[in-house]
Amino acid sequence: DAGVTQSPTHLIKTRGQQVTLRCSPKSGHDTVSWYQQALGQGPQFIFQYYEEEERQRGNFPDRFSGHQFPNYSSELNVNALLLGDSALYLCASLEGGYTDTQYFGPGTRLTVL
Amino acid sequence: KNEVEQSPQNLTAQEGEFITINCSYSVGISALHWLQQHPGGGIVSLFMLSSGKKKHGRLIATINIQEKHSSLHITASHPRDSAVYICAVLDSNYQLIWGAGTKLIIKP
């Protein structure tokens, strides 16, 4: 049984570009959360998707958007990239829409030049 | 003041020592997580607690809901335990509030 997978592993973009990150949850999980972890800091909650809708959102601008597909996989989109968007983006999946035990993916390392 | 406070921020110990990492929180929670993050970013969920105590191998986690405090203990520490240990609490809005993490280094 595959755990949470994320793609790509690493990504380099330039300021102003747009990026899409992808996450496939653990089998049987229907809820996906996205986190941003800047270097040397703890992860910050971006948003959570459940039943293909954004359920909760952290303190991130509208440049950060997401989507959840019927198979529960999810995308994180960031528009008009800024240097400060450089971070590790983590996806976590959980079962049932309630944060019982979250399983984290390996992350996508985004570098904005 | 942060809603989740961890101590110490950094901890260096010798192999075999008993390790304790503390977490205090100020919000109402339904659960508390201890997570382990290795260099490179991979995060592993160690424990999810809502009361009492849990044990997994050499790791023990306790929580005192009344005192809003949790501890993570590592017995017979080993260099492979070196990582950042993060305490995170689940608030009433289903969000995880993260502590800043404790960087643990175990020297051989």
HADDOCK unambig.tbl for C-alpha pairs under 7 A between the chains (distance, minus, plus):
assign (segid A and resid 41 and name CA) (segid B and resid 100 and name CA) 6.64 0.50 0.50
assign (segid A and resid 42 and name CA) (segid B and resid 98 and name CA) 6.49 0.50 0.50
assign (segid A and resid 42 and name CA) (segid B and resid 99 and name CA) 6.84 0.50 0.50
assign (segid A and resid 42 and name CA) (segid B and resid 100 and name CA) 5.29 0.50 0.50
assign (segid A and resid 42 and name CA) (segid B and resid 101 and name CA) 6.87 0.50 0.50
assign (segid A and resid 43 and name CA) (segid B and resid 98 and name CA) 6.87 0.50 0.50
assign (segid A and resid 98 and name CA) (segid B and resid 94 and name CA) 6.75 0.50 0.50
assign (segid A and resid 99 and name CA) (segid B and resid 94 and name CA) 6.21 0.50 0.50
assign (segid A and resid 101 and name CA) (segid B and resid 48 and name CA) 6.34 0.50 0.50
assign (segid A and resid 102 and name CA) (segid B and resid 45 and name CA) 6.87 0.50 0.50
assign (segid A and resid 103 and name CA) (segid B and resid 45 and name CA) 6.53 0.50 0.50
assign (segid A and resid 104 and name CA) (segid B and resid 43 and name CA) 5.93 0.50 0.50
assign (segid A and resid 104 and name CA) (segid B and resid 44 and name CA) 6.55 0.50 0.50
assign (segid A and resid 106 and name CA) (segid B and resid 41 and name CA) 6.79 0.50 0.50
assign (segid A and resid 106 and name CA) (segid B and resid 42 and name CA) 4.86 0.50 0.50
assign (segid A and resid 107 and name CA) (segid B and resid 41 and name CA) 6.89 0.50 0.50
assign (segid A and resid 107 and name CA) (segid B and resid 42 and name CA) 6.88 0.50 0.50
